[in-house]
Amino acid sequence: MTRRRALQIGLSATGLACAGLVLGLGGLRATGAEDDGKNPEGEIVRQVTVLGILATPGGKTSDSGLSEVLPQLKQLLPNHSFQVLDVQSARILTGEAVKCELGHGYQSVTRLVRPLDENGKVQLRCELSLDGELQFSANIRAPINQVFFCERPFLSDGSKLLIGLGVRR
């Protein structure tokens, strides 16, 4: 089975996971989360959402769960279709990470480096591995309540992997 076909098989199940991104970035908070972004011990906690997206050139349809970020995606990569590979979201402390399984041995790990810097941004470290071997690493300074995308070539057909990062208090 080709990589492309195997990816297509798993995409329909990710529609539900994509709804998690929309809800997570849309303002819903985990039950019991404090409004000031701190846990009961006073440590700063951030809701980090990581979204793996397959961008295919010349594609015509995109996952409906991406409606809130689709204009941004189309501006980033015009004339592409966008399919969700995985979505994960968690409330994490400094040093903790959110992992996304992207298929075919690819995994994204996003670690909270600093919950708030002097410019009001959250510092994250995003790494992409293939079968445990690091392929890409980037330090990201992301504003709260905005989605940031990292882009990497993915398959030999010209498709790209986008890793979307969103952070809430």
C-alpha positions as CSV (number, residue, x, y, z in Angstrom):
1,M,0.0,0.0,0.0
2,T,1.4,3.4,-0.9
3,R,2.0,6.1,1.7
4,R,-0.6,8.3,0.1
5,R,-3.3,5.6,0.2
6,A,-2.5,4.7,3.7
7,L,-2.8,8.3,4.8
8,Q,-6.1,8.6,3.0
9,I,-7.5,5.6,4.9
10,G,-6.8,7.2,8.3
11,L,-8.0,10.7,7.4
12,S,-11.8,10.2,7.9
13,A,-11.3,9.3,11.6
14,T,-9.4,12.5,12.2
15,G,-12.4,14.7,11.5
16,L,-13.6,14.2,15.1
17,A,-10.1,15.0,16.3
18,C,-10.1,18.2,14.3
19,A,-13.3,19.3,16.2
20,G,-11.1,19.3,19.3
21,L,-8.8,21.9,17.7
22,V,-11.8,24.1,16.9
23,L,-13.2,23.7,20.5
24,G,-9.8,24.1,22.1
25,L,-8.9,27.3,20.2
26,G,-12.5,28.5,20.3
27,G,-12.4,29.3,24.0
28,L,-13.5,26.2,25.8
29,R,-11.3,25.5,28.9
30,A,-10.6,22.2,30.6
31,T,-12.8,21.6,33.7
32,G,-11.3,23.1,36.8
33,A,-8.7,25.3,34.9
34,E,-8.0,28.6,36.6
35,D,-8.7,31.8,34.6
36,D,-5.2,33.2,35.4
37,G,-3.5,30.2,33.6
38,K,-2.0,28.8,36.8
39,N,-2.4,25.5,38.5
40,P,-3.2,25.2,42.3
41,E,0.6,25.2,43.0
42,G,1.0,28.5,41.3
43,E,2.8,27.2,38.2
44,I,1.9,28.7,34.8
45,V,0.0,26.2,32.7
46,R,-0.8,26.5,29.0
47,Q,-3.3,24.7,26.8
48,V,-1.2,23.7,23.8
49,T,-2.9,22.3,20.7
50,V,-0.9,20.6,18.0
51,L,-2.4,19.9,14.6
52,G,-0.8,17.8,11.8
53,I,-2.1,18.7,8.4
54,L,-1.3,17.1,5.0
55,A,-1.3,19.8,2.3
56,T,-1.7,18.4,-1.2
57,P,-1.1,20.6,-4.3
58,G,-3.9,20.8,-6.7
59,G,-6.4,19.3,-4.3
60,K,-10.0,20.5,-4.3
61,T,-11.5,19.5,-1.0
62,S,-10.4,20.1,2.6
63,D,-11.5,18.7,6.0
64,S,-14.6,20.6,7.2
65,G,-13.1,20.8,10.7
66,L,-10.5,23.2,9.5
67,S,-13.0,25.9,8.7
68,E,-11.7,28.4,11.3
69,V,-8.1,28.2,10.0
70,L,-8.8,27.4,6.3
71,P,-8.4,31.1,5.2
72,Q,-4.9,31.2,6.8
73,L,-4.0,27.8,5.3
74,K,-5.1,28.9,1.8
75,Q,-3.1,32.1,2.1
76,L,0.0,30.1,3.2
77,L,-0.4,27.5,0.5
78,P,-2.8,28.5,-2.3
79,N,-4.2,25.8,-4.6
80,H,-3.8,23.0,-2.0
81,S,-6.2,20.8,-0.2
82,F,-5.8,20.2,3.5
83,Q,-6.4,17.0,5.4
84,V,-6.0,16.5,9.2
85,L,-3.5,13.8,10.2
86,D,-3.8,14.1,14.0
87,V,-4.8,16.7,16.6
88,Q,-3.7,16.6,20.2
89,S,-4.3,19.1,23.0
90,A,-3.2,19.2,26.6
91,R,-2.7,21.6,29.5
92,I,1.0,21.4,30.1
93,L,3.7,23.0,32.3
94,T,7.2,24.1,31.3
95,G,9.2,21.1,30.1
96,E,6.1,19.0,29.3
97,A,5.2,18.1,25.7
98,V,2.3,17.3,23.4
99,K,2.8,14.5,20.8
100,C,1.1,14.0,17.5
101,E,1.3,10.7,15.5
102,L,1.3,11.7,11.8
103,G,1.5,8.2,10.2
104,H,4.3,6.2,8.5
105,G,6.7,6.7,11.5
106,Y,6.4,10.5,11.6
107,Q,5.8,12.1,15.0
108,S,5.7,15.7,16.1
109,V,6.6,16.6,19.7
110,T,6.0,20.2,20.9
111,R,7.5,21.1,24.2
112,L,6.6,24.2,26.3
113,V,9.9,26.0,26.9
114,R,8.6,29.2,28.5
115,P,4.9,30.0,29.3
116,L,5.3,33.7,28.8
117,D,8.3,35.8,27.7
118,E,8.9,39.6,28.1
119,N,7.0,40.3,24.9
120,G,3.9,38.4,26.0
121,K,4.6,35.3,23.8
122,V,4.8,31.7,24.6
123,Q,8.0,29.9,23.7
124,L,7.7,26.3,22.2
125,R,10.1,23.8,20.7
126,C,8.6,21.8,17.8
127,E,10.4,18.7,16.6
128,L,9.5,16.3,13.8
129,S,10.9,12.8,13.8
130,L,10.8,9.9,11.4
131,D,11.2,6.5,13.0
132,G,12.7,8.2,16.0
133,E,15.3,10.2,14.0
134,L,15.1,14.0,14.2
135,Q,14.1,15.5,10.8
136,F,13.3,19.1,11.8
137,S,13.5,21.3,14.9
138,A,12.4,24.8,15.5
139,N,12.1,27.3,18.4
140,I,8.7,29.1,18.1
141,R,7.6,32.3,19.8
142,A,3.8,32.2,19.5
143,P,1.2,34.7,20.6
144,I,-1.6,33.4,22.8
145,N,-4.8,32.7,21.0
146,Q,-3.3,32.5,17.5
147,V,-2.4,29.6,15.4
148,F,1.2,29.3,14.0
149,F,2.2,26.9,11.3
150,C,5.5,25.1,10.5
151,E,5.8,23.8,7.0
152,R,7.9,20.8,5.8
153,P,8.1,18.7,2.6
154,F,6.3,15.4,3.3
155,L,5.8,13.0,0.4
156,S,7.4,12.7,-3.0
157,D,4.3,14.0,-4.8
158,G,5.0,17.6,-3.6
159,S,2.6,17.4,-0.6
160,K,3.7,19.2,2.5
161,L,3.3,18.7,6.2
162,L,2.0,21.6,8.2
163,I,2.2,21.5,12.0
164,G,-0.2,24.0,13.5
165,L,0.5,25.2,17.0
166,G,-2.1,27.0,19.2
167,V,-1.7,28.2,22.8
168,R,-4.3,29.4,25.3
169,R,-4.1,30.4,28.9
